[in-house]
Amino acid sequence: MNTPKQAMTKLYHLFMDLKLSHKLLLGYIIIILLPTTVLEYSLYNQNYDSVLKQYIQNEKSALDIAQKNLNIQLNKIQESADFLSSNSTLNSYLNGVYDSQSEELYYYIKDIQPLLSYLLKSHTVLWDKALLSELGQSFDFL
């Protein structure tokens, strides 16, 4: 069995028997190329982890903002729906309590049309849905 001292002696003699060009090449690999490769690999991993963490953080914040905006829009739609369902003039119009078409048209122009116009202008989500439905494109999530 070889002892460490014998192994080192054997390596030393093997190295000393090499040509000068091979010694220079081996020295270049051990002294320059190997440390540079190890350093480059570790720096790449650190940068990759940093960029990945930043990307995940940006995506989470974008999702949080989108969720908050969606909740705000849903609350506006809920308020509008509650307002419309509690409006007695609109309910009367939809239930058909008016005796003549002229009376129905009068209340539509006087009360209902301004109400609907206000709701569509004040809530862009409703306006977008109305516009898309006019174009023949309906989306279930709107």
C-alpha positions in Angstrom: 0.0 0.0 0.0 1.2 3.5 -0.8 1.6 6.0 1.9 0.8 9.7 1.2 4.5 10.5 1.1 5.1 7.8 -1.5 2.1 9.0 -3.6 3.4 12.6 -3.5 6.9 11.4 -4.6 5.4 9.5 -7.4 3.4 12.5 -8.6 6.4 14.7 -8.3 8.5 12.4 -10.5 5.7 12.1 -13.0 5.4 15.9 -13.2 9.2 16.3 -13.5 9.2 13.8 -16.4 6.7 15.8 -18.5 7.8 18.1 -21.3 7.9 21.8 -20.6 4.8 22.5 -22.7 2.8 19.9 -20.9 3.9 21.4 -17.5 2.9 24.8 -18.6 -0.5 23.5 -19.8 -1.1 21.6 -16.6 -0.1 24.7 -14.5 -2.4 26.9 -16.6 -5.3 24.5 -16.0 -4.7 24.1 -12.2 -3.7 27.8 -11.4 -6.0 29.7 -13.8 -8.7 27.7 -15.5 -10.0 25.6 -12.5 -10.4 28.5 -10.0 -11.9 30.7 -12.7 -14.5 28.1 -13.6 -15.4 27.4 -9.9 -15.7 31.2 -9.3 -17.8 31.7 -12.4 -20.1 28.8 -11.5 -20.7 30.2 -7.9 -21.3 33.7 -9.2 -23.8 32.4 -11.8 -25.7 30.5 -9.2 -25.9 33.6 -6.9 -27.1 35.8 -9.7 -29.6 33.2 -10.9 -31.1 32.9 -7.4 -31.2 36.7 -7.0 -32.9 37.2 -10.4 -35.4 34.4 -9.7 -36.3 35.8 -6.3 -36.8 39.3 -7.8 -39.0 37.8 -10.6 -41.1 35.9 -8.1 -41.5 39.0 -5.9 -42.5 41.1 -8.9 -45.1 38.6 -10.0 -46.6 38.3 -6.5 -46.9 42.1 -6.3 -48.5 42.3 -9.7 -51.0 39.6 -8.7 -51.7 41.4 -5.5 -52.4 44.6 -7.4 -54.6 42.8 -9.9 -56.5 41.2 -7.0 -57.1 44.5 -5.3 -58.3 46.1 -8.6 -60.6 43.2 -9.2 -62.1 43.4 -5.7 -62.6 47.2 -6.2 -64.4 46.6 -9.6 -66.5 43.8 -8.1 -67.6 46.1 -5.2 -68.5 48.8 -7.7 -70.6 46.3 -9.7 -72.3 45.0 -6.5 -73.1 48.5 -5.5 -74.6 49.2 -8.9 -76.6 46.0 -8.8 -77.9 46.8 -5.3 -78.8 50.3 -6.5 -80.6 49.1 -9.6 -82.5 46.4 -7.7 -83.7 48.9 -5.1 -84.8 51.6 -7.6 -88.5 51.7 -7.6 -88.9 53.5 -10.9 -86.8 51.0 -12.7 -88.7 48.1 -11.0 -92.0 49.6 -12.0 -90.7 50.0 -15.6 -89.5 46.4 -15.7 -92.7 45.1 -14.2 -94.8 46.9 -16.8 -97.1 48.8 -14.4 -97.6 51.7 -16.8 -100.9 51.8 -18.7 -99.7 53.2 -22.0 -96.6 53.2 -24.1 -96.4 57.0 -23.9 -96.3 56.9 -20.1 -93.7 54.1 -20.2 -91.6 56.1 -22.7 -92.0 59.3 -20.6 -90.6 57.6 -17.4 -87.9 55.8 -19.4 -86.6 59.1 -20.8 -87.1 61.1 -17.6 -85.8 58.7 -15.0 -84.3 55.5 -16.3 -82.2 56.7 -19.2 -80.2 59.2 -17.1 -79.8 56.6 -14.4 -78.4 54.0 -16.9 -76.2 56.7 -18.5 -74.8 57.7 -15.2 -74.0 54.1 -14.2 -72.3 53.3 -17.5 -70.2 56.5 -17.4 -69.2 56.1 -13.7 -68.3 52.4 -13.9 -65.9 51.6 -16.7 -66.3 47.9 -16.3 -70.0 48.2 -17.0 -69.3 50.5 -19.9 -66.7 48.0 -21.3 -69.2 45.1 -21.0 -72.0 47.1 -22.7 -69.6 48.1 -25.5 -68.4 44.5 -26.0 -72.0 43.2 -26.0 -72.9 45.7 -28.7 -70.0 44.4 -30.7 -71.3 40.9 -30.3 -68.4 39.7 -28.1 -69.6 38.4 -24.7 -67.3 37.3 -22.0 -68.6 35.3 -19.1 -66.3 36.8 -16.5 -67.4 40.4 -17.1 
